[in-house]
């Protein structure tokens, strides 16, 4: 089911963009206009774009017939599992270099800048009511609270616990939703083909177990 999230995002993102305390941080943002409820939710870190001319940009996820390599494997997994997919980034500012996030966190007000965006993402993740979550970035995993580190306390307090029956984690404070922590699915650091096929099988197997309960 397609769910329009634009108003939720604008209500919470505009105050971040307009906050003078954050003027030294990136000020070009992007967000999806809709998400699919009760789907496979792929979670990334932030929109990567070389176009820094548009302060606030939106985009529509193309759920089938993707030419964009970044989303193509999401569609492939969705087809293989016969389950719709959707995608959210935890942060909304456009940046191609992930090290920028660490630089922001090291500065005054940087933790607040990141934290406010995480609060918005927390709302969107819960609104999407996912059947299963695939976290495909190591820093995103940390920001969700899996391997808490550092002294700035900037992470969502999601409670993950490994489930031996399904062979992956469950999020205890989100109705025990199964969660997979994976590396990139495309690009130079992407999973090799064998690991990718095993991940697909594991996701489908987990969804079948859920459907039988």
C-alpha positions in Angstrom: 0.0 0.0 0.0 1.4 3.3 -1.1 1.6 5.9 1.7 2.3 9.6 1.2 4.9 10.8 3.7 5.6 14.2 2.2 3.7 16.3 4.7 5.3 14.4 7.6 8.7 15.1 6.2 8.2 18.7 5.4 6.7 19.4 8.9 9.8 18.0 10.6 12.5 18.7 8.0 11.9 22.4 7.4 12.7 23.4 11.0 16.1 21.6 10.6 16.9 23.4 7.3 15.9 26.8 8.7 17.7 26.4 12.0 20.5 29.0 12.1 22.4 26.8 14.5 23.0 24.3 11.6 24.1 26.9 9.0 27.6 25.4 8.8 26.2 21.9 7.9 25.0 20.7 4.5 21.8 22.5 3.5 20.7 20.5 0.5 18.2 17.8 1.3 16.2 15.1 -0.6 13.4 12.8 0.4 11.0 10.2 -1.1 7.4 11.4 -1.5 5.9 8.0 -0.7 6.7 4.7 0.9 5.1 1.3 0.6 3.6 0.0 3.8 4.0 -3.6 4.9 6.9 -4.2 2.6 10.6 -5.1 2.6 12.2 -1.9 3.9 15.7 -1.2 2.7 17.5 1.3 5.0 20.4 3.4 3.8 22.4 6.2 5.3 21.6 9.4 3.2 20.9 10.5 -0.4 24.0 10.7 -2.5 23.8 13.4 -5.2 26.2 15.7 -6.9 23.4 18.2 -7.6 23.7 20.7 -4.7 21.7 23.4 -6.4 18.3 22.4 -5.1 18.0 23.1 -1.4 15.0 20.8 -0.9 14.3 18.1 -3.5 11.9 15.1 -3.6 11.7 12.0 -5.6 9.3 9.2 -6.4 10.6 5.6 -5.9 10.3 3.6 -9.0 9.3 0.2 -7.7 9.5 -1.7 -11.0 11.5 -1.4 -14.2 14.4 0.3 -12.5 17.3 1.4 -14.6 19.1 2.9 -11.6 21.6 0.3 -10.4 21.2 1.4 -6.7 17.5 0.3 -6.7 17.6 -2.5 -9.2 18.6 -5.2 -6.6 15.9 -4.0 -4.3 13.4 -4.8 -7.1 15.1 -8.1 -7.7 14.8 -9.2 -4.1 11.2 -8.0 -4.0 10.3 -10.1 -7.1 12.2 -13.1 -5.8 10.3 -12.9 -2.4 7.0 -11.9 -4.0 6.8 -9.0 -1.6 6.7 -5.2 -2.3 9.7 -3.1 -1.4 10.4 0.4 -0.2 13.4 2.5 0.8 14.4 5.1 3.4 17.6 6.9 4.3 18.2 7.6 7.9 19.6 11.1 7.1 18.2 13.5 4.5 21.1 15.8 3.5 22.7 15.1 0.1 26.3 14.1 0.4 28.4 11.6 -1.5 31.2 11.3 1.1 30.1 9.4 4.2 33.1 10.8 6.2 31.2 14.1 6.2 28.8 12.6 8.8 31.7 11.9 11.1 32.9 15.4 10.6 29.5 16.8 11.5 29.3 14.7 14.6 32.7 16.2 15.8 31.4 19.7 15.7 29.2 21.8 18.1 25.5 21.2 17.3 26.5 18.4 14.9 25.0 15.7 17.1 21.7 17.7 17.4 21.6 18.1 13.6 22.0 14.4 13.1 19.7 13.5 16.0 16.7 15.6 14.7 16.9 13.8 11.3 17.0 10.4 13.1 13.9 11.3 15.0 12.1 11.9 11.7 13.4 8.6 10.3 12.2 6.8 13.4 8.7 8.1 12.7 8.8 7.1 9.0 10.1 3.6 9.8 7.3 3.0 12.2 4.7 4.5 9.9 5.8 2.1 7.1 5.0 -1.0 9.3 7.6 -3.1 7.4 7.4 -6.9 7.2 11.2 -7.1 7.3 14.0 -4.6 7.4 17.3 -4.8 5.5 20.0 -2.4 6.8 22.6 -2.1 4.1 25.2 0.3 5.6 27.5 -0.1 8.7 27.0 3.5 9.9 23.2 3.1 9.5 23.4 0.0 11.7 25.2 2.1 14.4 22.7 4.9 14.2 19.9 2.4 14.7 21.6 1.4 18.0 23.0 -2.0 17.0 26.6 -1.5 18.0 26.5 1.8 20.0 29.8 3.6 20.0 31.3 7.0 20.6 30.4 9.5 23.2 27.8 11.6 21.5 24.8 9.2 22.1 23.5 9.8 18.6 21.5 6.7 17.8 18.0 5.4 18.0 17.4 3.0 20.8 16.3 0.0 18.8 16.6 -3.2 20.7 18.0 -6.0 18.5 18.1 -9.6 19.6 19.3 -12.6 17.5 16.7 -15.3 16.8 18.1 -18.7 16.3 14.9 -20.0 14.5 15.1 -17.5 11.6 18.9 -17.0 11.7 18.9 -13.2 11.9 18.0 -10.4 14.3 14.6 -9.2 15.5 13.8 -5.6 16.6 12.3 -6.2 20.0 10.7 -2.8 20.3 9.1 -2.9 16.8 6.9 -6.0 17.2 9.9 -8.4 16.7 10.3 -7.4 13.0 13.2 -9.5 11.5 16.2 -7.3 10.6 19.1 -8.2 8.3 22.3 -6.3 8.5 24.1 -6.4 5.1 26.8 -4.6 3.3 26.2 -2.6 0.1 24.2 -4.5 -2.6 25.8 -2.5 -5.5 29.1 -0.7 -6.1 32.7 -1.6 -5.4 32.0 -2.9 -1.9 28.9 -4.8 -2.8 28.2 -8.4 -1.7 29.6 -11.0 -4.0 27.1 -12.9 -6.1 27.1 -16.0 -3.9 26.5 -14.0 -0.7 23.8 -12.0 -2.5 21.9 -15.2 -3.6 22.1 -16.5 0.0 20.7 -13.2 1.3 17.8 -13.4 -1.1 17.0 -17.0 -0.1 17.3 -16.1 3.6 14.9 -13.1 3.3 12.4 -15.2 1.4 12.7 -18.1 3.9 12.1 -15.6 6.8 9.0 -14.2 5.1 7.6 -17.7 4.6 8.2 -18.5 8.3 6.4 -15.3 9.3 3.4 -16.1 7.0 3.0 -19.5 8.7 2.6 -18.0 12.1 
